[in-house]
């Protein structure tokens, strides 16, 4: 009688741990962003990662992949701020990779578009400021 009760409690505990991550704010948006990012749909990924950062402003991964998505579509200047935030929030082990991305984005923005750091119309540039 005691063994089935313990087994049931173990199953409930393990299943709750497996679903705990999905209750983290921004998790669903982040997962949708990762799916888009991995399929090469970077504009869509940007929207999901933006939402994820709003839902969970402490998610270094969401900021990192938001920056990487901006880099993937050539919006170098837009990538700098989310990458800086990712750097600030990330554990020590990830800081080197993020710093390399920040340096790449800054140099690309400065050399490609010295005035704005972006291509496209002024409306597109102003949209990034919002």
Secondary structure, DSSP 8 states (H G I E B T S, - for coil): -HHHHHHHHHHHHHHHHHHHGGGSTTHHHHHHHHHHHHTT-HHHHHHHHHHHHHH-TT-HHHHHHHHHHHHHTT-HHHHHHHHHHHHHHS-GGGHHHHHHHHHHHHHHHHHH-TTTS--S-HHHHHHHH-
